[in-house]
Amino acid sequence: MPWSYVAHDEFWNLHPTTRAINSSKSNRLPEWELYFPRFAGLEYLSYQMMWKYEAVRNEFKKCAREHLNNPEIGRRLYREGLEAEEFTQMLREVVYPIYLSAKTCGFSSWEYEPGEHEPGPRPVSGDLLCPVNGCAFPEDGETLFKVAERKW
């Protein structure tokens, strides 16, 4: 969601991206059907890492003090044991009403178009790419876990 609309940095409204993409998006809304599945997949992989690695969970707890202002969302969305479908549904229940409200308030839609000096998104059969080898993440996120294990 545009920061100018929600005026906060909740976990569910933070997403890693490049400066160019963030500037391109500006105060517009990403096309829901195009971007939500990818966003939810990345959020779920982060969620899985949080529960698999104590170091990640500890960092999550530190960040949660600043980036998780609604304790109810924290209890529902970040509790242990959620499967991908349940997590995605809960994330949708949090984000979609805000998305619709922003649309109603006149925020326009956005779809990323790479600039002349930027690479476009790489086509994959899955929704997410491994930063190490560019392969699609498997459903269970094991590739991401292997990357994380090297860093933690």
C-alpha positions as a printed Julia matrix, in Angstrom:
152×3 Matrix{Float64}:
   0.0     0.0     0.0
   1.24    3.51   -0.6
   2.84    4.87    2.55
   0.95    8.11    1.93
  -2.27    6.14    2.45
  -1.42    3.87    5.4
   1.25    6.1     7.02
   3.05    3.23    8.71
   5.61    0.5     8.09
   3.76   -2.6     9.26
   5.43   -5.91    8.38
   2.7    -6.7     5.88
   3.36   -3.39    4.1
   7.13   -3.81    3.79
   8.5    -5.62    0.8
  12.1    -5.86   -0.41
  12.57   -4.11   -3.73
  14.96   -1.87   -5.59
  14.98    1.91   -5.35
  14.0     2.14   -9.04
  10.97   -0.1    -8.59
   9.88    1.7    -5.43
  10.16    5.06   -7.2
   8.28    3.71  -10.2
   5.44    2.54   -7.94
   5.29    5.84   -6.09
   1.78    6.36   -4.65
   0.09    3.76   -6.82
  -1.26    0.33   -5.98
   0.28   -2.81   -7.46
  -2.23   -4.77   -9.52
  -3.7    -7.16   -6.93
  -4.05  -10.27   -9.08
  -0.56   -9.91  -10.53
   1.41   -9.08   -7.39
  -0.43  -10.48   -4.37
   0.45  -14.15   -5.06
   4.15  -13.3    -5.31
   3.99  -11.05   -2.26
   2.17  -13.74   -0.24
   4.68  -16.39   -1.33
   7.63  -14.31   -0.21
   5.91  -13.42    3.06
   5.2   -17.09    3.71
   8.8   -18.08    3.08
   9.87  -15.42    5.59
   7.3   -16.8     8.03
   8.68  -20.33    7.56
  12.23  -19.12    8.18
  11.1   -17.37   11.34
   9.8   -20.62   12.79
  12.63  -22.79   11.5
  15.54  -20.64   12.72
  15.77  -19.26   16.23
  18.09  -16.45   15.09
  15.54  -15.3    12.51
  12.75  -15.54   15.09
  14.76  -13.4    17.53
  15.31  -10.76   14.85
  11.62  -10.9    13.97
  10.72  -10.22   17.6
  13.03   -7.19   17.68
  11.56   -5.8    14.46
   8.01   -6.56   15.58
   8.29   -3.93   18.29
   8.49   -1.28   15.59
   6.7    -2.89   12.65
   3.77   -4.76   14.16
   1.4    -2.28   15.75
  -1.72   -4.45   15.91
  -1.25   -7.35   18.36
  -4.27   -9.17   16.92
  -2.64   -9.32   13.48
   0.52  -10.63   15.14
  -1.39  -13.38   16.94
  -3.3   -14.41   13.81
  -0.7   -14.04   11.08
   2.57  -14.9    12.78
   1.58  -17.74   15.09
   3.41  -21.01   14.66
   2.07  -23.85   12.53
   0.27  -22.12    9.66
   0.24  -23.83    6.29
   0.74  -21.73    3.16
  -2.94  -21.58    2.25
  -4.05  -20.51    5.72
  -1.26  -17.92    6.0
  -2.1   -16.51    2.55
  -5.8   -16.28    3.42
  -5.05  -14.43    6.66
  -2.65  -12.07    4.88
  -5.36  -11.41    2.28
  -7.87  -10.67    5.08
  -5.47   -8.07    6.49
  -4.35   -6.41    3.27
  -7.23   -6.64    0.8
  -9.73   -4.4     2.66
  -7.04   -1.7     2.87
  -6.26   -2.18   -0.8
  -9.93   -1.76   -1.74
 -10.24    1.29    0.47
  -7.2     2.9    -1.18
  -8.71    2.15   -4.61
 -11.97    3.79   -3.5
 -10.01    6.84   -2.36
  -8.59    7.24   -5.86
  -5.17    5.6    -5.72
  -4.41    4.37   -9.22
  -3.04    1.0   -10.31
   0.59    0.23  -11.08
   2.42   -2.47  -12.98
   6.19   -2.42  -13.15
   7.72   -1.59  -16.51
  11.51   -1.91  -16.49
  13.45    1.13  -17.61
  15.98    1.17  -20.4
  18.9     0.31  -18.09
  17.12   -2.16  -15.85
  16.57   -5.84  -16.37
  12.96   -6.96  -16.49
  11.55   -9.67  -14.26
  12.78  -13.14  -15.11
  10.01  -15.5   -16.24
   9.68  -18.59  -14.08
   7.14  -21.33  -13.68
   6.9   -20.64   -9.92
   6.21  -17.33   -8.27
   9.56  -16.73   -6.58
  13.22  -16.93   -7.49
  16.12  -18.07   -5.38
  18.64  -15.2    -5.09
  21.53  -17.66   -5.3
  20.8   -19.52   -8.51
  17.73  -17.88  -10.06
  15.67  -21.07   -9.82
  12.06  -21.04   -8.7
  11.63  -21.75   -5.0
  10.09  -25.11   -4.23
   6.75  -25.08   -2.41
   8.33  -25.86    0.96
  11.02  -23.22    0.71
  13.93  -25.64    1.22
  16.13  -23.72   -1.23
  15.64  -20.57    0.82
  16.38  -22.46    4.02
  19.68  -23.72    2.57
  20.64  -20.14    1.72
  19.66  -18.99    5.22
  21.62  -21.75    6.9
  24.81  -20.47    5.25
  24.17  -17.0     6.68
  23.03  -17.94   10.21
